[in-house]
């Protein structure tokens, strides 16, 4: 139904920056939210950032990334972006993007909640 393509992960030194992208494709009628979670080895998955689409782009950030990460979306391109600055070793994790919304199906419309495959971000000197 909805295909997800994540990109932009990699290795960066502490203090550096990375930008993650997440493109969604399919018969998407509208989005309600886009965002990222992350999971480090031995830890639970945690919210990184989320942005609501219909309500003027309200954003929500995990406490550990506030002031350093910024989420943005381009609904016309069905794409979300996560700009990560001042990266720390503790930001090392697999980052998963997701989105929810409505898709067109043969019988009308249907809710979707789709996840990316995950992209590794490693912060190390």
C-alpha positions as CSV (number, residue, x, y, z in Angstrom):
1,X,0.0,0.0,0.0
2,X,2.5,2.6,1.2
3,X,6.2,2.2,0.4
4,X,8.8,3.9,2.5
5,X,12.4,4.8,1.5
6,X,14.7,6.1,4.2
7,X,18.1,7.6,3.5
8,X,20.8,9.8,5.0
9,X,22.3,7.8,7.8
10,X,26.0,7.2,8.3
11,X,29.0,7.8,10.5
12,X,29.7,11.3,11.8
13,X,32.0,12.7,14.4
14,X,30.7,14.2,17.7
15,X,29.5,17.7,17.1
16,X,28.7,17.0,13.4
17,X,25.4,17.0,11.5
18,X,23.4,14.6,9.4
19,X,20.1,14.9,7.6
20,X,17.7,12.0,7.3
21,X,15.0,11.8,4.6
22,X,12.0,9.6,4.4
23,X,10.0,9.4,1.2
24,X,6.5,7.8,1.1
25,X,4.8,6.6,-2.0
26,X,1.5,4.9,-2.9
27,X,-2.1,6.0,-3.2
28,X,-1.8,8.4,-0.3
29,X,-4.7,10.7,0.2
30,X,-3.5,12.6,3.2
31,X,-1.0,12.4,6.0
32,X,-1.8,13.0,9.7
33,X,1.7,12.7,11.2
34,X,5.3,12.0,10.1
35,X,8.1,11.3,12.5
36,X,11.1,9.3,13.6
37,X,11.8,6.9,16.5
38,X,15.2,5.5,17.3
39,X,16.5,2.4,19.0
40,X,20.0,1.9,20.4
41,X,21.4,-1.5,21.3
42,X,19.9,-2.8,24.6
43,X,17.5,0.1,24.8
44,X,13.8,0.6,24.1
45,X,12.6,2.4,21.0
46,X,12.1,6.1,21.8
47,X,10.5,9.1,20.1
48,X,12.9,11.4,18.3
49,X,10.6,13.8,16.6
50,X,7.1,14.0,15.1
51,X,5.1,16.6,13.1
52,X,1.4,16.7,12.6
53,X,0.3,17.6,9.0
54,X,-3.3,18.8,9.0
55,X,-2.9,21.1,12.1
56,X,-0.2,23.5,10.9
57,X,2.9,21.5,11.6
58,X,2.9,21.0,15.3
59,X,6.1,19.4,16.3
60,X,7.1,17.2,19.2
61,X,10.6,16.2,20.2
62,X,12.2,13.8,22.6
63,X,13.8,15.5,25.5
64,X,17.3,14.3,24.6
65,X,17.2,16.0,21.1
66,X,15.4,19.2,21.8
67,X,17.3,22.2,20.5
68,X,19.5,20.0,18.3
69,X,17.2,18.2,15.9
70,X,14.6,19.7,13.6
71,X,11.8,17.9,11.8
72,X,10.3,19.2,8.6
73,X,7.9,17.9,6.0
74,X,7.1,18.5,2.4
75,X,3.7,17.1,1.8
76,X,3.8,17.9,-1.9
77,X,6.7,15.5,-2.1
78,X,5.4,13.0,0.5
79,X,8.7,13.4,2.3
80,X,9.9,14.1,5.8
81,X,13.3,15.4,6.9
82,X,15.2,15.2,10.1
83,X,18.0,17.6,10.5
84,X,20.4,16.5,13.3
85,X,23.0,19.0,14.6
86,X,25.5,18.8,17.5
87,X,25.4,15.1,17.4
88,X,26.5,13.2,20.4
89,X,27.7,9.6,20.8
90,X,24.5,8.8,22.7
91,X,22.6,9.6,19.5
92,X,24.0,6.4,18.0
93,X,21.0,4.3,17.1
94,X,18.9,2.9,14.3
95,X,16.5,5.6,13.2
96,X,13.1,4.5,12.0
97,X,10.8,6.9,10.2
98,X,7.0,6.5,10.1
99,X,3.9,8.1,8.9
100,X,0.2,7.7,9.3
101,X,-2.7,8.9,7.3
102,X,-5.3,7.8,4.7
103,X,-4.8,5.9,1.5
104,X,-7.2,5.3,-1.4
105,X,-8.3,1.8,-1.8
106,X,-10.9,0.1,-4.1
107,X,-13.6,0.3,-1.5
108,X,-12.9,4.0,-0.6
109,X,-10.3,5.1,2.0
110,X,-8.3,3.3,4.6
111,X,-6.1,4.3,7.4
112,X,-2.4,3.5,7.1
113,X,0.6,3.5,9.5
114,X,3.8,2.7,7.7
115,X,7.4,2.4,8.9
116,X,10.8,2.6,7.2
117,X,13.4,-0.1,7.2
118,X,15.6,1.8,9.6
119,X,18.9,3.6,8.9
120,X,22.0,3.5,11.1
121,X,23.4,6.6,12.6
122,X,26.7,6.3,14.3
123,X,28.4,9.2,16.2
124,X,32.0,8.4,17.0
125,X,35.4,9.9,16.7
